[in-house]
Amino acid sequence: MNYKNIAQSILDSVGGPDNVKDATHCFTRLRLVLRNDDLADKAAVERLEGVIQVVESGGQFQIVLGGKVNKVYDEFIQLVNVEGGEETGIEADKGSLGNTILQTISKIFTPVVPAIAAAGLIKGLLSAASRLGWVDSSSSTYVILFAASNIIFYFMPVFLAYTTAKALKCSEIIAMVLGAFLCYPQIDALVQDVGTKSTIFGLPVVKTAFTIGESTRVFSYTESVIPIILSVIVLTYLEKGLKKIIPDMLQIILVPGLSLIIMLPVMLTVVGPVGAYIGYGMQWLYNAVMGISPLLGGAVVGGLWGVFVIFGAHRALLPVGLNDVAVTSAIHNCGAGHNTLMCYAGSANFSQAGAALGVMLKTKSKELKQVAGAATISAFLVGITEPAIYGCNLRLKKPMICAVIAGALGGAIMGIGGASNHGFANNGILTIATYYCSDNTMGMFLAYLIGIAVAFFGAAILTYIVGFEDDTDATLGK
């Protein structure tokens, strides 16, 4: 497969380099912002080698390429005069506030997901190895690896400061300084010392504690999610205002200096506490919804997560899962937060893999067998479902319906069994250890295993039995 030729063909089909305003990529999609959408030939792009599907959503021309997206992107970006990047710089559809919010959330959270997933994988493997007696939790190897797996969570404000600043186009370094300030040991100790009054410029530093279930946690900005995002939003407007009133020759010193001096009290007295309450409010609301019926909650997420992926709306739920991890990190013996959202999403991932497997076994088309087989492996191993969704399930319709049904059943089983994820990891067979940590009972782990088994095999069997209007090699992808 010649990736350079694919990139050139895509560029020619979307109107040439002058029509490409911006270009980024995520795990499976090349995402373009075009100056004139009418110049793009969607059908021509979909016929190109390696292209699974084209999705036009949120002001973007999204080309689903699966695992080859990085190589195609590397060639594509050399052909156009844009900065590009990984889920950064994309301008949202200005005519829709919803699209703007969704795009911004995506740009903030998507870049950190691979590191979070890797950390979750390490945590899960360490926990499983410890419980099975393969490694001593007091050994230096365990301590070092566990520390490495905690970095992304402990310093979450620093990483989110960077991605938020890049998304909002303000100073990334100053934003990271603000994030690091919130994690600085003396500041962390000051904030957690609720018995002592602290002030900055005479203003009171707000400290608080929250109760989750039977546990009470003194709030700490380390591992937090919402406070730093709100802080960088404020920083963005502050920088713009300062640049308007400060002469150009003095901006290099005064803008960052004044930004820090102003933002520190703003964070500690207003924005940070507001973010903390919003974070715990999100946690309370999520727990309240799931508390009504874990069975129903698991079924809804497990069934509809794949539908959310189609519209890109699943990324708007990432803050809920990450916030869950941050808020619960101090109340678990294993030292890391848990979340249930990704469990139920896992049911959806495995159901998409199962439906693709059903397509592979049922179809008479050699090309569709190859597409469905590759999509099954991608979704089953690492939870990347776009190739399965766009390559066969959604296009053939009935397999998608089967995946939704099986995903809902698997999610319901997880909800009943109380399955939870150790940290935050994409759902595939390679991350299965993240559901077997010291705080999870064997019953909780079995609930997850049974749930993904029902989702995967249920979707495969349903798809094979229900069938679909088969493609032929002559018409596939046309």
N, C-alpha and C positions, 0 to 999 in steps of 0.2 A: 504494500500500500504506500503510495507516494503522497506524503502529507503536504508537501509543497504544492503539488498539483491540486489537491483537494482545497487547500486554502485559497489558491488563485481562482479556482472555479467558483468557490463561494463568493469571493470578492466581486468577480465579474457578474454573478447572478444577483447581487444586491445593489448594483449601480456603480461599482467602481470605488476607488479610494476616496474620491471627493464626496461621496455620499455617506461615508462612515464617520459619524461624529464621535463615537466612543466604542471601545471594545474591551470586554472583560470575559472572565470565564468562572464557572463554579466547578463542581465535581464532574458534571456530565454535559454541560451546555456552554456553547460559545454565545455570549450575550452581546448583541450589537444595538447601538442607538443610531438610527439612520436620520439623515437630514430630510429625506423625502421618501416616505414609505412606499409611494406609488412606483418607484423605480425598482423595487425588489420583486423578483420573480420567485414566489414561494414554492410553486410547483417545480420549478427548475432546480432549486436548492434541494428539495426532498428527493429528487431523482439522482443526486450525486452519490458517488461511492462513499460509504462510511456514514452517511447522514441517516439517522433513525427517524427524525421527525422535526418539523419546524413549528414553533409555538410563538404566536404574537400576543404578548401580554405586558401590561404595565409600561407601555412606551418602548418596549424592547422587541427586537427580532431575535428570538432565541432558537439556536440550532442545536438540537440534541445529538451529540456525537458519542456518548458513552465514555469508556475509559480512554479513548484516543484524543479527548478534547485538549489535553495539555500539549500534545505534539502538533495538532492542527493550529492551536492558538499561537504557539511559538513561531510557526511559519507565517500565520496570518498577520501578526502584529508587525512583522518586518515589511509588510506590503502597504501598510497604512500609516498615516502621520498622526497617531494618537498616542497618549501616554499608556493607556491600558492598565492591566493589572488583574489581580484575583479578587473579583467582587468589589472593586473600588472604582470611584470616578464616574459611575453610571449616573446619568441624569434621568430622573423619573419623569413620567408624564405629568407636565405642569397642569393639565386640566383636571387632574383627579387628586384630591387630598389623600384618599385611601391608598392610591398607588405610591404617592410620595412617602407616606409613612411606612408602607410595606417594603419599599426599596431601601429606605434608610435602615430599618431593622435588619434587613438582609445584609447590607453592607457592614453593619456593626458586628453582627454575630457570626456570620458565615466564616470569616477568616480564622476565628479561634476554634471552630468545631474540630478540625483534624487534631490539634494539640490536645483538646479536651478528650477526644475519643481515644487517643494514644495513652493519655494518663489513666483513663478509666480501664483500658485493657491491662496496663501494668498493675493497677490496684487489684483488679480481679484475679489475675494470675498469682500475685503475691498472696492474696487472701486464700485462694484455693490451695496453693502450695503449703501454706501455713496450717490450714485445717486438716490437710491430708498428711501432715507430718514430714513433708519433704524439705522444709526449710525452717530454721529457728527464727522466730520473729525478733529475737534479740541480736541476731548475727549482723555483722557490719554490712554484708551484701543486702540483706533485707532492709536495713535502715537507710542505706544509700538509695536503693531503688524506690522505696516508699517516699523518701524526700523528693526524688525526681518527679514522682507521680503527683505530688502535692503542689508543685511550683505553679502550675497554670491556675489552680484554684486559689491558692493563698494570695498570689499577686494578680488576681483577676482585675482589680481596678487599673493596674498598669496596662494590661493588654487591651482592655476595653477602652481605656483613654486613647490609646493609639488608633484603634479602628474607628472609634467615634469621631475623633479629630480628622481622620482621613476622609470619612464619609461626609463630614460637615465642612471640610476644607478650612480648618483653622490650624494653629501651630501644633504639630504632633508632639514635639519635644516638650513644650510647656504643659500640654495635656498629660503627658506621661509623668512629668514632675509632680503634677497634682495627684495622679494616681499613686505614685510612689510615696508621696507625703502621707496619704491615708493608710499606707501599709507600714510606715516607719515605726519601729518598735516603741519609741517613747510616746509617739502620738497614739498608737494603739493602746498602750498602757493608760494614758491619760483619759482616753474615751471610755475605757472599761472601768475606770475608777469612779463609779457612780456615787460614792460616798463623799467625794471631794469636789467642791465647786471650782471650775476653771473658767478663765476668761481670755479673750483676745481683743485688744484695744478696748477693754472695758465691757465687751459684749459677752454674754454667757455662752460657753460651749455646751451644746445640748447633748446630754447622755441619756440613754434609755435602756430598758430591758423588756423582753417579750416572753410570753408564755406560750409554748407549743405543746399541746397535750398536757402531760404532767411535768414537763421540763421547763425551766426558766433560763433564758439565755440573755446575758448582758450583751448589748449590741456592739459589734466590732466591724470596722470598715474593711478589714481584710476579708477576702472572698466575696465581698458584696458586689452587686450588679447595678442596681438602679442609681445609687448616689453619684457615682462617677459619670454616668451617662448624662444625668441632669446637669452636673457641674460643667461638663464640656460644652453642653448646649449654651449655658450661660456664658462660658468663656468665648464661644464663637461670636456672640453679639458684643461682648465687652471688647474684644480685639478690633472688631469693625469700628466701634465707636471711638476707640483710642486712636486708630489710624486716621480718622477724619480730623482730629484736633491736634495731633502731634506732627510737627514738621518731619518730612521724609528723612532728613539727615540724623534725626534723633530717635527714629522709630526702632532701630536695631537694639537699642538699650532700654528705652523707656517703655515700649509696648510690652515686652516680656516681663520687665521688672514690675511695672504697675499692675500687670495682669496677675502676677503671683501675689503681690501685696493685697490686692483687692479680693482675689478669689479665696484666699485662706480663711478669712472670717466669714465670707459668704458660704463657703462649704460647711464650716463647723457650726454655724449658728442657724442657717436656713436650708440651703439646698441639700446638704447631707442628711439631716434629720428627716426632711420631707421625703427623700429617696428611700430612707430606711423604712418609714411608715408605708410608703407605696409598696415596697418589697414584701413586707409582712402582710400588707393588705392583699396582695396577689396570692400569697401563700394561704391566707385564711380563706379566701374565696375559692381557690382550687380545692382545698381540703373540705370545704363545706359542700361543694358540688359533688366531689367524689364520695363524701360521707353519706349523701342521700342514698346512693346505690353504687357501690364499686362495680357491680356487675354491669349496670347500665353505662357508667362512665367508661369502663374498659371496652364495652361493645361499641360505643359511639366513636371513640378515638381509634380503636383497632379497625373498625369498618371504614371510617371516612378519611383516615390519614392519607391513603393513596389518592383520594379525590383532592385533598388539600395540596398534594404535590403537583397535581395537574395545573393548578392555578398559582402555584408558588406560595400559597397561604400557609404552608406548614412552617415556614421560616418565622412567621409572626408568633408561633408558639414556642420557639426556642427560648425566649426570655423566661417563660413560665418554668420550663425544665431546669434551666440554669439557676434561676432564682430559688427553686426548690432545693437544689444542691447546696447553694450558699447558705440558706436559712437553716437547713438541718445539719450542717457540718459539725456543730459543736455538741449535738445531742446523741451521737452514735459512738459506740465504743471503738469502732474501727478508725475513727478520726477523719472520716470523709462523709460528705453529704450523700443522700440518696434521692432518687426521684422515681415516680411511677409512670410519668408521661411517656418516657422512652420505652418502657415495657410494652405499653399498649401499641405504640408506634411500631414496635418490633413485630407484633402480630400482623400488622399491615404489611410490613416488609416481607415477611415469610409467606404471606398469602399471595403477594405479587409474584414471588419466586415460584410458588407452587402452581399458580395459573400459567405462568410461562412454561413450566415443565409439562403441564397438561397439553399446552399448544404444541410443544415439541414432539410429544408422543402421538398426538392425534393427526397433525397435519401431514399431507402427502407432498408438500412443497419442500424440496431440498434446501432452498434458500431460507425459507421461513424456519425450518428446523435449526439451521445454523444461528439465525437471529435469536430464536427463542432459547436455544441451548446456552448461548453466550450470556443472554439476559438472566437466565436462571442462576448461572454461576455467580454473576455480579451481585445479584440481590441476596442469594443464599449465603455467600461468604462474607461480604462486607456491608450489606444493606443498601447498596446503590440500586434504586429501583427504577430510575427513569428509562433505562433500556428496555426493561420488561413492560413498563406502562406504555411507552410510546412505540416500542418496537413491535409489540403484538397485542397485549391485553386490551388497551384502549381502542386500537384500530379495529380489532375484531369484536369489540363490544361485550359479547357474552362472557369471555374470560375475565373481563374487568368486573362484571357483576358477581361472578363466582368468587373473585378475590375479595370483594367487599363483604360478602356473606361469611366466608371462612375467616376473614380478619376479625369480623365482629364476634364470632364464636370464640376465637382464640383470646381476644381481648377480654371477653366476659369471664373466661376461665381464670385469667390472670387477676382480674379484679376480685373475684370470689376468693382466690387463694392468697391475696395480699402480696403479689410479686413486686419487687422493687429493684431498681438498678443501682449498683454500687458506683457512684460518681455519675458520669455522663458519657455514654458511648453509643455509636451507631450500632444498629442491631443486625448482626450476622453471626454465622456459626463461629467465627474467629473471636467474637467478643462475649461468648456465652459465659465465661468465667466471671464476668462482672456482676453476675446475678447470684454468685455463691460466696458471700462475704461473711464475716464473723457475726454480723447483726441479723442475717437472714437465716431463718430456720430451714430445715430440709423441705418442709411443706411449701414454703414460699418459693424455693428454688424449683421444686417439682411443678408448682403452678405455672411457672414460666416455661419450663420444658414442655409440659402438656399443651400449654397455650400455643407455642410456636409449632408444635407437631400437628395439632388440629388445624392451624392456619395453613401450614404448608401442604400437608397431605390432603386436607379437606378441599383446598382450592384446586389441587392437581386432579383429584378424583372428580370433583364437580365439573371442571372444565372438560375433562375427557368424556364424561357422560352426557353433559348438556350439548357439547359440540359447538361449532361456529361455522360461519361461511368461509370455507377454506380459500386461501390465496393460491394462485398458481405462480410458477416461476416467471411467467411472462408478464404478470401484472403486479407482482410484489413491489411495493414502494412507489408505484406510479400514481 
